[in-house]
Amino acid sequence: MISEKLMKELNEQIKFEFFSANLYLAMAAYCASEDLDGFANFFKVQAEEERFHAMKFFDYVVEMDGRVTISALDEPQNEYTSILDVFQKGLEHEKLVTQRIYKLTDLAMEEREHATISFLRWFIDEQVEEESTFNSIIKKLQRIRDNSNALYMLDTELAQRTFTPPAE
């Protein structure tokens, strides 16, 4: 049985995953306002992934006979100074997500809640991929600098990104 403390933290993570989706939608809106539709697509897909993550937590709480509680979300940042700034803020956010997942895992380990530990392993692996993706794009943007042709090529590449829920 999941403790009340761990259940509260799982519900907080649901809220945070939905906040992450809103943050990425705000980033997509910024990119769209800069006529960078491929970059906007990247962040729309990120938002879909975050909603998927929120629902994974939602379903897990229900499966463990817990009570999901939905609460209000904070307003995400909407203004950025550049496309590089957007991705740097995105990486900072992903690092925060990683820390939150680690904190949840630590709590589950303290409580010897093995089912939750097993559940969270998927998210630990996912965070490695998320941070790597952001790092890779940041490095490309830093190399591109003011090269509009290269920026256009990267924008075109990111326009191809789609969300496919992982097979369970």
Backbone hydrogen bonds in HBPLUS format (Angstrom, degrees):
<---DONOR---> <-ACCEPTOR-->    atom                        ^
c    i                          cat <-CA-CA->   ^        H-A-AA   ^      H-
h    n   atom  resd res      DA  || num        DHA   H-A  angle D-A-AA Bond
n    s   type  num  typ     dist DA aas  dist angle  dist       angle   num
A0007-MET N   A0003-SER O   2.93 MM   4  6.10 159.0  1.97 148.3 155.0     1
A0008-LYS N   A0004-GLU O   2.92 MM   4  6.09 153.4  2.00 145.0 151.7     2
A0009-GLU N   A0005-LYS O   3.12 MM   4  6.42 154.9  2.19 144.1 150.5     3
A0010-LEU N   A0006-LEU O   2.89 MM   4  6.17 151.4  1.97 150.1 158.2     4
A0011-ASN N   A0007-MET O   3.00 MM   4  6.25 155.2  2.06 147.1 153.5     5
A0012-GLU N   A0008-LYS O   2.95 MM   4  6.25 147.6  2.06 142.8 152.4     6
A0013-GLN N   A0009-GLU O   2.94 MM   4  6.21 143.8  2.07 140.5 150.2     7
A0014-ILE N   A0010-LEU O   3.03 MM   4  6.41 146.0  2.15 142.9 151.8     8
A0015-LYS N   A0011-ASN O   3.14 MM   4  6.46 162.8  2.17 149.1 152.1     9
A0016-PHE N   A0012-GLU O   2.89 MM   4  6.16 155.9  1.95 144.8 152.0    10
A0017-GLU N   A0013-GLN O   2.83 MM   4  6.02 151.9  1.91 149.4 155.9    11
A0018-PHE N   A0014-ILE O   3.08 MM   4  6.40 157.2  2.13 151.1 156.9    12
A0019-PHE N   A0015-LYS O   2.86 MM   4  6.17 151.7  1.94 147.3 156.4    13
A0020-SER N   A0016-PHE O   2.84 MM   4  6.07 152.6  1.91 143.3 150.8    14
A0021-ALA N   A0017-GLU O   3.06 MM   4  6.39 149.6  2.15 141.8 149.3    15
A0022-ASN N   A0018-PHE O   3.08 MM   4  6.45 156.9  2.14 147.4 152.8    16
A0023-LEU N   A0019-PHE O   2.82 MM   4  6.14 156.3  1.88 154.6 162.1    17
A0024-TYR N   A0020-SER O   2.94 MM   4  6.19 160.8  1.97 151.8 156.1    18
A0025-LEU N   A0021-ALA O   2.96 MM   4  6.24 143.1  2.10 142.8 153.6    19
A0026-ALA N   A0022-ASN O   2.93 MM   4  6.22 150.8  2.01 147.5 155.2    20
A0027-MET N   A0023-LEU O   2.96 MM   4  6.32 149.2  2.06 144.6 153.6    21
A0028-ALA N   A0024-TYR O   2.86 MM   4  6.07 149.5  1.96 139.4 148.0    22
A0029-ALA N   A0025-LEU O   2.89 MM   4  6.14 152.7  1.96 145.2 152.3    23
A0030-TYR N   A0026-ALA O   3.03 MM   4  6.34 151.7  2.11 143.2 150.4    24
A0031-CYS N   A0027-MET O   2.99 MM   4  6.29 166.2  2.01 151.8 154.9    25
A0032-ALA N   A0028-ALA O   2.86 MM   4  6.10 160.5  1.90 152.2 157.7    26
A0033-SER N   A0029-ALA O   2.97 MM   4  6.15 149.1  2.07 142.9 151.1    27
A0033-SER N   A0030-TYR O   3.08 MM   3  5.10 117.5  2.49  94.6 110.0    28
A0034-GLU N   A0030-TYR O   3.17 MM   4  6.50 125.5  2.49 139.9 154.0    29
A0034-GLU N   A0031-CYS O   3.03 MM   3  5.11 140.5  2.19  99.0 110.8    30
A0036-LEU N   A0031-CYS O   2.97 MM   5  5.20 164.0  2.00 148.6 147.0    31
A0035-ASP N   A0032-ALA O   3.00 MM   3  4.97 159.3  2.04 109.4 111.5    32
A0040-ALA N   A0036-LEU O   2.93 MM   4  6.24 155.6  1.99 149.6 157.7    33
A0041-ASN N   A0037-ASP O   2.84 MM   4  6.04 149.9  1.93 139.4 147.4    34
A0042-PHE N   A0038-GLY O   2.97 MM   4  6.32 152.7  2.05 143.9 151.0    35
A0043-PHE N   A0039-PHE O   3.17 MM   4  6.56 158.5  2.22 151.5 154.9    36
A0044-LYS N   A0040-ALA O   2.92 MM   4  6.22 146.3  2.03 147.9 158.5    37
A0045-VAL N   A0041-ASN O   2.91 MM   4  6.15 160.7  1.95 157.6 161.6    38
A0046-GLN N   A0042-PHE O   2.95 MM   4  6.28 149.9  2.04 140.8 150.2    39
A0047-ALA N   A0043-PHE O   2.89 MM   4  6.12 152.8  1.97 141.9 148.4    40
A0048-GLU N   A0044-LYS O   3.01 MM   4  6.38 152.6  2.09 144.6 151.7    41
A0049-GLU N   A0045-VAL O   2.94 MM   4  6.27 158.1  1.98 152.2 158.0    42
A0050-GLU N   A0046-GLN O   2.94 MM   4  6.26 156.1  1.99 151.3 157.7    43
A0051-ARG N   A0047-ALA O   2.98 MM   4  6.29 155.6  2.04 150.5 156.8    44
A0052-PHE N   A0048-GLU O   2.93 MM   4  6.20 153.4  2.01 147.6 155.6    45
A0053-HIS N   A0049-GLU O   2.84 MM   4  6.19 152.9  1.91 148.7 156.5    46
A0054-ALA N   A0050-GLU O   2.87 MM   4  6.15 159.4  1.91 148.9 154.3    47
A0055-MET N   A0051-ARG O   2.96 MM   4  6.22 156.7  2.02 146.6 152.5    48
A0056-LYS N   A0052-PHE O   2.91 MM   4  6.22 140.2  2.07 144.0 155.6    49
A0056-LYS N   A0053-HIS O   3.11 MM   3  5.00 122.5  2.46  92.5 107.4    50
A0057-PHE N   A0053-HIS O   3.08 MM   4  6.44 159.7  2.12 154.4 158.2    51
A0058-PHE N   A0054-ALA O   2.85 MM   4  6.12 158.8  1.89 146.8 153.9    52
A0059-ASP N   A0055-MET O   2.82 MM   4  5.92 172.3  1.83 148.2 149.8    53
A0060-TYR N   A0056-LYS O   2.98 MM   4  6.12 150.6  2.07 141.8 150.4    54
A0061-VAL N   A0057-PHE O   2.93 MM   4  6.17 165.2  1.95 157.7 160.4    55
A0062-VAL N   A0058-PHE O   3.08 MM   4  6.39 164.5  2.10 154.1 158.3    56
A0063-GLU N   A0059-ASP O   2.81 MM   4  5.97 160.3  1.85 146.4 152.7    57
A0064-MET N   A0060-TYR O   2.89 MM   4  6.11 142.6  2.03 148.0 157.8    58
A0066-GLY N   A0061-VAL O   2.80 MM   5  5.05 156.4  1.85 156.8 153.8    59
A0065-ASP N   A0062-VAL O   2.91 MM   3  5.06 152.3  1.99 115.1 116.6    60
A0086-VAL N   A0082-SER O   3.10 MM   4  6.44 151.4  2.18 143.4 150.5    61
A0087-PHE N   A0083-ILE O   3.19 MM   4  6.54 160.8  2.23 147.5 150.9    62
A0088-GLN N   A0084-LEU O   2.87 MM   4  6.13 154.4  1.93 153.3 161.5    63
A0089-LYS N   A0085-ASP O   2.89 MM   4  6.06 158.8  1.94 150.5 155.8    64
A0090-GLY N   A0086-VAL O   2.85 MM   4  6.09 146.2  1.96 141.7 152.5    65
A0091-LEU N   A0087-PHE O   2.86 MM   4  6.10 153.1  1.94 145.3 151.3    66
A0092-GLU N   A0088-GLN O   3.00 MM   4  6.27 161.0  2.04 145.7 150.8    67
A0093-HIS N   A0089-LYS O   2.93 MM   4  6.17 154.3  2.00 143.6 150.7    68
A0094-GLU N   A0090-GLY O   2.90 MM   4  6.22 156.8  1.95 147.8 154.1    69
A0095-LYS N   A0091-LEU O   2.91 MM   4  6.19 153.2  1.98 152.9 160.1    70
A0096-LEU N   A0092-GLU O   3.06 MM   4  6.36 145.7  2.18 142.0 151.3    71
A0096-LEU N   A0093-HIS O   3.03 MM   3  5.00 118.7  2.42  94.5 110.0    72
A0097-VAL N   A0093-HIS O   2.88 MM   4  6.28 153.7  1.95 150.9 158.8    73
A0098-THR N   A0094-GLU O   2.89 MM   4  6.18 158.5  1.94 147.5 153.0    74
A0099-GLN N   A0095-LYS O   3.03 MM   4  6.30 158.6  2.07 144.2 149.2    75
A0100-ARG N   A0096-LEU O   2.96 MM   4  6.26 153.0  2.03 148.6 156.2    76
A0101-ILE N   A0097-VAL O   2.91 MM   4  6.23 157.4  1.96 155.5 161.6    77
A0102-TYR N   A0098-THR O   2.89 MM   4  6.18 160.2  1.93 153.9 159.6    78
A0103-LYS N   A0099-GLN O   2.90 MM   4  6.11 155.9  1.95 145.0 151.7    79
A0104-LEU N   A0100-ARG O   2.94 MM   4  6.23 158.8  1.98 148.9 154.3    80
A0105-THR N   A0101-ILE O   2.87 MM   4  6.12 158.1  1.92 148.9 155.4    81
A0106-ASP N   A0102-TYR O   2.76 MM   4  6.03 159.2  1.80 153.8 159.5    82
A0107-LEU N   A0103-LYS O   2.98 MM   4  6.21 160.1  2.02 148.6 153.7    83
A0108-ALA N   A0104-LEU O   2.88 MM   4  6.16 160.6  1.92 150.4 156.0    84
A0109-MET N   A0105-THR O   2.83 MM   4  6.06 150.9  1.92 148.7 157.1    85
A0110-GLU N   A0106-ASP O   2.84 MM   4  6.12 158.1  1.89 150.1 156.2    86
A0111-GLU N   A0107-LEU O   2.99 MM   4  6.22 154.2  2.06 148.2 155.0    87
A0113-GLU N   A0108-ALA O   2.83 MM   5  5.02 165.4  1.86 154.0 155.5    88
A0112-ARG N   A0109-MET O   3.02 MM   3  4.77 152.9  2.09  97.5 105.9    89
A0117-ILE N   A0113-GLU O   3.03 MM   4  6.34 154.9  2.10 150.3 158.3    90
A0118-SER N   A0114-HIS O   2.96 MM   4  6.14 162.9  1.99 148.9 152.8    91
A0119-PHE N   A0115-ALA O   2.94 MM   4  6.17 158.6  1.99 144.2 150.5    92
A0120-LEU N   A0116-THR O   2.88 MM   4  6.05 158.4  1.93 152.0 156.9    93
A0121-ARG N   A0117-ILE O   3.19 MM   4  6.42 132.6  2.43 143.1 154.2    94
A0121-ARG N   A0118-SER O   3.30 MM   3  5.41 139.5  2.47  98.8 109.5    95
A0123-PHE N   A0120-LEU O   2.98 MM   3  5.18 118.6  2.36 102.1 117.0    96
A0124-ILE N   A0120-LEU O   3.02 MM   4  6.39 150.9  2.10 153.7 162.7    97
A0125-ASP N   A0121-ARG O   3.07 MM   4  6.36 165.4  2.09 155.8 157.8    98
A0126-GLU N   A0122-TRP O   2.95 MM   4  6.16 151.6  2.04 141.9 150.8    99
A0127-GLN N   A0123-PHE O   2.91 MM   4  6.09 149.5  2.00 146.1 152.8   100
A0128-VAL N   A0124-ILE O   3.34 MM   4  6.70 145.3  2.46 143.8 151.8   101
A0129-GLU N   A0125-ASP O   3.39 MM   4  6.77 159.3  2.43 147.1 151.2   102
A0130-GLU N   A0126-GLU O   2.90 MM   4  6.21 157.3  1.95 150.2 157.3   103
A0131-GLU N   A0127-GLN O   2.99 MM   4  6.06 175.7  1.99 151.6 152.4   104
A0132-SER N   A0128-VAL O   3.09 MM   4  6.15 156.1  2.15 143.0 150.3   105
A0133-THR N   A0129-GLU O   2.95 MM   4  6.13 156.8  2.00 150.9 156.4   106
A0134-PHE N   A0130-GLU O   3.15 MM   4  6.44 167.7  2.16 154.4 156.6   107
A0135-ASN N   A0131-GLU O   2.93 MM   4  6.08 163.9  1.95 150.5 155.6   108
A0136-SER N   A0132-SER O   2.93 MM   4  6.07 158.5  1.98 149.2 154.6   109
A0137-ILE N   A0133-THR O   3.13 MM   4  6.41 162.7  2.16 152.1 155.8   110
A0138-ILE N   A0134-PHE O   2.93 MM   4  6.12 160.9  1.97 154.0 159.8   111
A0139-LYS N   A0135-ASN O   2.98 MM   4  6.22 161.1  2.02 150.8 155.3   112
A0140-LYS N   A0136-SER O   3.08 MM   4  6.36 154.1  2.14 144.5 151.7   113
A0141-LEU N   A0137-ILE O   2.86 MM   4  6.13 161.9  1.90 153.3 158.2   114
A0142-GLN N   A0138-ILE O   2.86 MM   4  6.11 152.4  1.94 150.8 158.7   115
A0143-ARG N   A0139-LYS O   3.04 MM   4  6.28 149.4  2.13 143.0 150.6   116
A0144-ILE N   A0140-LYS O   2.87 MM   4  6.08 153.5  1.94 150.5 158.6   117
A0145-ARG N   A0141-LEU O   3.05 MM   4  6.11 163.2  2.08 149.7 152.4   118
A0147-ASN N   A0144-ILE O   2.97 MM   3  5.38 159.0  2.01 129.6 136.3   119
A0151-LEU N   A0147-ASN O   2.99 MM   4  6.27 156.9  2.05 151.8 159.3   120
A0152-TYR N   A0148-SER O   2.90 MM   4  6.04 155.4  1.96 143.1 149.4   121
A0153-MET N   A0149-ASN O   2.97 MM   4  6.27 153.7  2.04 144.9 152.1   122
A0154-LEU N   A0150-ALA O   2.95 MM   4  6.24 160.2  1.99 151.4 156.0   123
A0155-ASP N   A0151-LEU O   2.83 MM   4  6.02 156.2  1.89 148.4 156.0   124
A0156-THR N   A0152-TYR O   2.88 MM   4  6.11 155.2  1.94 148.1 154.5   125
A0157-GLU N   A0153-MET O   2.93 MM   4  6.21 152.3  2.01 144.5 152.4   126
A0158-LEU N   A0154-LEU O   2.91 MM   4  6.17 162.8  1.94 154.2 157.7   127
A0159-ALA N   A0155-ASP O   3.06 MM   4  6.24 131.7  2.30 139.0 151.6   128
A0160-GLN N   A0157-GLU O   3.14 MM   3  5.68 157.0  2.20 111.2 118.0   129
A0161-ARG N   A0158-LEU O   3.25 MM   3  5.46 161.3  2.28 106.6 112.1   130
